[in-house]
Structures are given as structure tokens and as C-alpha cells.
Amino acid sequence: MGSHKRSASEQVKSGFFKVGELVGGFLVFVMASRGFISLFSKEPPQNFRGLFIASSELCAAAIIMFLTAERWGGYIPGFLLLPAAMKGISYSIITPLSSTAREAFTAWQYGAMGLYGGVAIALLWRFVPPRRLNPTLLDRTALTIFALSLALSLALPPAFLSWPPLFGLSALFVSWAIYRWRVTQT
């Protein structure tokens, strides 16, 4: 049913629900990032309680991500990857005006960031509304690995920064390839 046929109160309720999904998804991502940061910090938790809390945050976030994959899978391209892809491609072509951005990465690194964002958007496109597909068990697993890999990259030193997102992208690629294979078989 189109939004023009819904009452104003239904549209407001739907808007609040979507905002709640976005805020909740952000908080779950923060919880996963916090768990990884606690586990991989320079001073990891020395006692059982600290290790238990960090592991619990990570496990709870992973379970929530897995169970709600169809809700947040379509929002990642627009909120996270599209800006990264656009910034990466533009900064690889045109030197950034900001000295901080200019010193952060080389033009090749910005280009790689743009390519990564573009490939990830293409792999996630089937989850973007309104074509939102119901994810299979493999899709949910790949989406969860992808999200956790992005959270993990926040906790690692810069030398290892690119490996977790590439692992997450590989999981998405396998999921997408199997999806395409199934579609062509039918």
C-alpha cells in the first residue's frame, strides 16, 4: 500500500518506527565496537569480569545483528558506504582541501576506499528497500560478519585496518554469488 493511502497517524507511527530501527541499529553497532575495543585495547581486561562484559557485549550485538539483518541490511549502503565511496573517489581524483584529510591517506588509498564502498553497495543492493529480499541463513550470516568486521576495524591498529572489512566483503560476495547462482537456476 502506498504511503498516500495511509492516515497521517499511520505515517507518523511508521516514521517513529524507522527512526527507532536506525537508532537501535546504531546502538547495537556501538555495543559491538565497544566489545571489540575492550578486547583489543592496549590494556585488555585483566580480570574475568572485564573479559566477560566485553564478550557479552560482542555476543549480544552479534545475536541482535543476526536476528534483525533484514531490517538494517538495506540501510548500510546509504548511510555508511555511499558517503565513503563518494569521498574516496573524489579525494583520489581531487586533492582534499583539509590538511587532515590530505595527510590521512594517499590518493591510491582513497581510491581503494571508494572502490570498496562501490563494491559493497553493489553486493548489498538487493537488501535496499523497496526490493528488500528476505535474507536466507547464509545472507544473515554474511551481513552479520560484514557488520562485525566494520566494528572490528575500529578496534585494530592502523596497520591492520583493511583486513577485517575485506573479510566482511568476502562474506557478502559469497552470499551474493550463491544468491545469483540460485536465481539463474530457476
Secondary structure, 3 states (H helix, E strand, C coil): CCHHHCCHHHHHHHHHHHHHHHHHHHHHHHHHHHHHHHHHCCCCCCCHHHHHHHHHHHHHHHHHHHHCHHHHCCCHHHHHHHHHHHHHHHHHHCCCCCHHHHHHCCHHHHHHHHHHHHHHHHHHHHHCCCCCCCCCHHHHHHHHHHHHHHHHHCCCCHHHCCHHHHHHHHHHHHHHHHHHHHHHHC
